[in-house]
């Protein structure tokens, strides 16, 4: 299956020129005329890469890239910016916004195709995508946490998973279980888009486990909103009778029938507010410990989060 390139430019002649060059090289193409439409089309088409002009009405390329990087469903998509400007500050602004490469107009179609191929190769080396949710997977998560540790700046990792998920899977089957995972992903991504800003990364480890990397200033608002919104929608995932009861009855691993409350989210928080992390494994260990502690706080169901407040000493 051919990879799809989303071509974004307010000039229809340039879009046609780029479309032809990429189609001849074996790529599928989709089009958008400005940054606002680019974000909409990216969600619709899930392109492998975006080739985007900088100077456009409504939303320029820089702002569009920043919005892409803030959206957990789109943040993994590489972007090549096209512009008539060749000054170094404009290139720096593009890279600061999150672009992967930069091509100055006018350009040779062969160079464009070569840049697309090279950028896709680099992106493939740097990430994995979870097929169920479309979110960055383990490789991308590991690299993001390592990048934050190496930068030695403040950051926070939220490690979330679903309570009572296995019981739900056993009761309703794997297809309905996938619906729960997708609902968890949608809730986290929605909150990240609304409150997270461009510094927030969302990843899916696999199964019912998710990671959010964000700033010290934003993490608590994110964690609270994720818990509240997931709890609001969780009852709709159940059949009417079970929803009315507020629990399901399922045999545990010892074969004993038990009551399990509605699915909820537990979030463990590892933060640099009181300590520094010197290796990504330290971050993961702390976040995992706090996730287990958050689970222990919930006896009757409902989502919760717990943050590590220990100092480095």
C-alpha positions as CSV (number, residue, x, y, z in Angstrom):
1,X,0.0,0.0,0.0
2,X,1.4,3.4,-1.0
3,X,2.3,5.9,1.6
4,X,0.1,9.0,1.7
5,X,1.5,12.5,1.6
6,X,-0.7,15.4,2.7
7,X,0.2,18.5,0.6
8,X,-0.7,21.8,2.2
9,X,-0.5,25.1,0.2
10,X,-2.9,27.9,-0.5
11,X,-1.7,28.0,-4.1
12,X,-3.5,25.4,-6.2
13,X,-0.8,25.4,-8.9
14,X,1.9,24.5,-6.3
15,X,-0.3,21.8,-4.9
16,X,-0.8,20.3,-8.4
17,X,3.0,20.5,-9.0
18,X,3.8,18.7,-5.8
19,X,1.0,16.2,-6.3
20,X,2.4,15.2,-9.7
21,X,6.0,14.9,-8.5
22,X,4.9,12.7,-5.6
23,X,2.4,10.6,-7.6
24,X,5.1,9.8,-10.2
25,X,7.3,8.6,-7.3
26,X,4.6,6.2,-6.2
27,X,3.0,8.1,-3.3
28,X,-0.7,8.7,-2.7
29,X,-1.6,12.4,-2.0
30,X,-4.2,14.3,-0.1
31,X,-4.6,18.1,-0.2
32,X,-5.4,21.1,2.1
33,X,-5.3,24.8,1.4
34,X,-4.3,26.1,4.8
35,X,-3.2,25.1,8.3
36,X,-6.7,24.8,9.7
37,X,-7.7,22.4,6.9
38,X,-4.4,20.6,7.2
39,X,-5.2,19.6,10.8
40,X,-8.7,18.4,9.8
41,X,-7.4,16.4,6.8
42,X,-4.5,14.9,8.8
43,X,-7.1,13.4,11.2
44,X,-9.1,12.1,8.3
45,X,-6.4,10.6,6.2
46,X,-3.6,9.7,8.7
47,X,-0.8,10.6,6.3
48,X,2.7,9.2,6.5
49,X,4.1,12.7,6.0
50,X,3.0,16.3,5.5
51,X,4.5,18.7,3.0
52,X,3.4,22.2,4.0
53,X,3.8,25.8,2.9
54,X,4.6,28.3,5.6
55,X,2.8,31.5,4.4
56,X,-0.9,30.6,4.3
57,X,-4.2,32.3,5.4
58,X,-6.1,31.5,8.6
59,X,-3.2,29.4,10.0
60,X,0.4,29.5,8.8
61,X,2.7,26.5,8.6
62,X,4.5,27.3,11.8
63,X,1.3,27.4,13.9
64,X,0.0,24.3,12.1
65,X,3.2,22.3,13.0
66,X,2.8,23.4,16.6
67,X,-0.8,22.2,16.7
68,X,0.3,18.9,15.1
69,X,2.9,18.3,17.8
70,X,0.3,19.1,20.5
71,X,-2.1,16.4,19.2
72,X,-1.2,12.9,20.4
73,X,-2.9,11.4,17.4
74,X,-0.8,13.6,15.0
75,X,2.4,14.4,16.8
76,X,4.3,11.5,15.2
77,X,3.7,12.7,11.6
78,X,6.9,14.2,10.1
79,X,6.6,17.6,8.4
80,X,8.6,19.2,5.6
81,X,8.0,23.0,5.4
82,X,8.0,24.8,2.0
83,X,8.7,28.5,1.9
84,X,9.9,31.3,-0.4
85,X,11.9,32.6,2.5
86,X,15.5,31.4,2.8
87,X,16.7,33.5,5.8
88,X,18.2,31.5,8.6
89,X,15.7,32.9,11.3
90,X,12.8,31.4,9.3
91,X,14.4,28.0,9.1
92,X,15.1,28.1,12.9
93,X,11.5,29.1,13.5
94,X,10.4,26.1,11.5
95,X,12.6,23.7,13.4
96,X,11.6,25.2,16.7
97,X,7.9,24.7,15.8
98,X,8.6,21.0,15.3
99,X,9.3,20.6,11.5
100,X,11.5,17.8,10.4
101,X,12.9,19.3,7.3
102,X,12.8,22.6,5.3
103,X,12.7,23.2,1.5
104,X,13.0,26.6,-0.1
105,X,10.9,27.6,-3.1
106,X,11.5,27.2,-6.0
107,X,12.6,23.6,-5.6
108,X,13.4,20.8,-7.9
109,X,10.8,18.0,-7.9
110,X,13.5,15.3,-7.6
111,X,14.9,17.1,-4.5
112,X,11.4,17.1,-3.0
113,X,11.0,13.4,-3.5
114,X,14.4,12.7,-2.1
115,X,13.6,14.8,1.0
116,X,10.3,13.0,1.5
117,X,12.0,9.6,1.3
118,X,14.8,10.6,3.6
119,X,12.4,12.1,6.2
120,X,10.2,9.0,6.1
121,X,13.2,6.8,6.7
122,X,14.3,8.8,9.7
123,X,10.8,8.8,11.1
124,X,10.5,5.1,10.7
125,X,13.8,4.6,12.6
126,X,12.6,6.8,15.4
127,X,9.1,5.5,16.1
128,X,6.6,2.7,16.3
129,X,2.9,3.2,16.1
130,X,0.3,1.2,18.0
131,X,-2.1,-0.1,15.4
132,X,-5.2,0.0,17.6
133,X,-5.0,3.6,18.7
134,X,-2.6,5.1,16.1
135,X,-0.5,6.6,19.0
136,X,3.3,6.5,19.2
137,X,4.4,3.2,20.8
138,X,7.3,2.0,23.0
139,X,10.2,3.2,20.9
140,X,8.8,6.7,20.6
141,X,7.9,6.8,24.3
142,X,11.4,5.7,25.3
143,X,13.0,8.3,23.1
144,X,10.8,11.0,24.4
145,X,11.6,10.3,28.0
146,X,15.3,10.0,27.2
147,X,15.2,13.3,25.4
148,X,13.6,15.0,28.4
149,X,16.1,13.5,30.8
150,X,19.1,14.5,28.6
151,X,17.7,18.0,28.4
152,X,17.9,18.3,32.2
153,X,14.9,20.5,32.3
154,X,11.6,20.2,34.3
155,X,9.1,17.6,33.1
156,X,6.5,15.2,34.3
157,X,5.5,11.7,33.2
158,X,2.0,10.4,33.7
159,X,1.7,6.6,33.5
160,X,-1.9,5.5,33.1
161,X,-3.7,2.2,32.9
162,X,-7.2,1.0,33.3
163,X,-8.6,-0.6,36.4
164,X,-11.0,-3.6,36.0
165,X,-10.0,-3.9,32.4
166,X,-9.3,-7.7,32.4
167,X,-12.7,-8.3,34.1
168,X,-14.4,-6.2,31.4
169,X,-12.6,-8.2,28.7
170,X,-13.6,-11.5,30.2
171,X,-17.2,-10.4,30.6
172,X,-17.7,-8.7,27.2
173,X,-15.0,-10.0,24.9
174,X,-12.0,-8.6,23.2
175,X,-13.8,-6.5,20.7
176,X,-15.6,-4.6,23.4
177,X,-12.3,-4.4,25.3
178,X,-10.7,-2.7,22.3
179,X,-13.5,-0.1,22.5
180,X,-12.5,0.6,26.1
181,X,-8.8,1.0,25.1
182,X,-9.8,3.4,22.3
183,X,-12.0,5.4,24.7
184,X,-9.1,5.7,27.1
185,X,-6.8,6.9,24.2
186,X,-9.5,9.3,23.0
187,X,-10.0,10.8,26.5
188,X,-6.2,11.3,27.0
189,X,-5.7,12.8,23.6
190,X,-8.6,15.1,23.9
191,X,-7.4,16.4,27.3
192,X,-3.8,16.7,26.0
193,X,-5.1,18.8,23.0
194,X,-7.2,21.0,25.2
195,X,-4.8,21.6,28.1
196,X,-1.4,20.2,27.2
197,X,0.1,22.6,24.7
198,X,2.9,21.8,22.3
199,X,5.2,20.3,25.0
200,X,2.8,17.5,25.8
201,X,3.4,14.0,24.3
202,X,1.0,11.1,24.3
203,X,2.0,7.5,23.8
204,X,0.4,4.1,24.0
205,X,2.7,1.4,25.5
206,X,0.3,-1.3,24.5
207,X,-2.8,-3.0,26.0
208,X,-4.4,-0.6,28.4
209,X,-1.2,1.3,29.3
210,X,-0.6,4.9,28.2
211,X,2.1,7.6,28.9
212,X,1.8,11.3,28.9
213,X,4.9,13.5,29.1
214,X,4.2,17.1,29.9
215,X,5.4,20.2,31.9
216,X,5.5,20.7,35.6
217,X,2.9,23.5,35.3
218,X,0.3,21.4,33.4
219,X,0.4,17.9,34.7
220,X,-2.1,18.2,37.6
221,X,-4.7,19.8,35.4
222,X,-4.2,17.1,32.8
223,X,-4.4,14.3,35.4
224,X,-7.6,15.6,36.9
225,X,-9.3,16.2,33.6
226,X,-8.4,12.7,32.3
227,X,-9.9,11.1,35.5
228,X,-13.0,13.2,35.4
229,X,-13.7,12.7,31.7
230,X,-13.1,9.0,31.7
231,X,-15.3,8.5,34.7
232,X,-18.1,10.5,32.9
233,X,-18.0,8.2,29.9
234,X,-17.1,4.8,31.4
235,X,-20.8,3.8,32.2
236,X,-21.7,4.1,28.5
237,X,-19.3,1.2,27.8
238,X,-21.5,-1.2,29.7
239,X,-24.8,-2.9,29.0
240,X,-27.8,-1.2,30.6
241,X,-28.3,-3.8,33.4
242,X,-24.6,-3.8,34.4
243,X,-24.6,0.0,34.2
244,X,-27.5,0.2,36.6
245,X,-25.7,-2.2,39.1
246,X,-22.5,-0.2,38.8
247,X,-20.4,-3.4,38.6
248,X,-20.0,-6.7,36.7
249,X,-19.5,-10.2,38.2
250,X,-16.6,-12.2,36.8
251,X,-14.5,-15.1,38.1
252,X,-11.1,-14.1,39.3
253,X,-7.9,-16.0,38.6
254,X,-8.7,-18.5,41.3
255,X,-12.1,-19.2,39.8
256,X,-14.0,-17.3,42.5
257,X,-16.9,-15.0,41.4
258,X,-16.2,-11.4,42.3
259,X,-17.8,-8.0,41.7
260,X,-15.7,-5.6,39.7
261,X,-16.5,-1.9,39.6
262,X,-16.7,0.0,36.3
263,X,-13.5,0.6,34.4
264,X,-11.5,3.6,35.6
265,X,-8.0,5.1,35.1
266,X,-5.2,5.0,37.6
267,X,-2.3,7.4,36.9
268,X,1.1,7.4,38.5
269,X,3.1,10.6,38.3
270,X,6.9,11.0,38.2
271,X,7.9,14.6,38.4
272,X,11.1,16.7,38.6
273,X,9.5,19.1,41.0
274,X,11.5,17.8,43.9
275,X,14.2,15.6,42.3
276,X,16.2,15.2,39.2
277,X,16.2,12.0,37.1
278,X,19.5,10.8,35.7
279,X,18.3,7.9,33.6
280,X,15.0,7.1,31.8
281,X,14.7,3.9,33.8
282,X,14.4,6.0,37.0
283,X,11.5,7.9,35.6
284,X,9.7,4.7,34.5
285,X,10.3,3.0,37.9
286,X,8.9,5.9,39.9
287,X,5.9,6.3,37.6
288,X,5.1,2.6,37.8
289,X,5.4,2.7,41.6
290,X,3.0,5.7,41.8
291,X,0.5,4.0,39.4
292,X,0.4,1.0,41.7
293,X,-0.1,3.3,44.7
294,X,-2.9,5.1,42.9
295,X,-4.6,1.7,42.3
296,X,-4.4,0.9,46.0
297,X,-6.3,4.1,46.9
298,X,-9.4,3.1,44.9
299,X,-11.5,0.6,46.8
300,X,-14.9,1.3,45.2
301,X,-14.0,2.3,41.7
302,X,-13.4,5.6,40.1
303,X,-10.3,7.1,38.5
304,X,-7.4,8.5,40.6
305,X,-3.8,9.7,40.4
306,X,-0.9,9.8,42.7
307,X,2.3,11.9,42.4
308,X,5.7,11.1,43.8
309,X,6.7,13.7,46.3
310,X,10.0,12.2,47.4
311,X,13.2,14.2,47.1
312,X,16.2,12.7,45.4
313,X,17.9,12.1,48.7
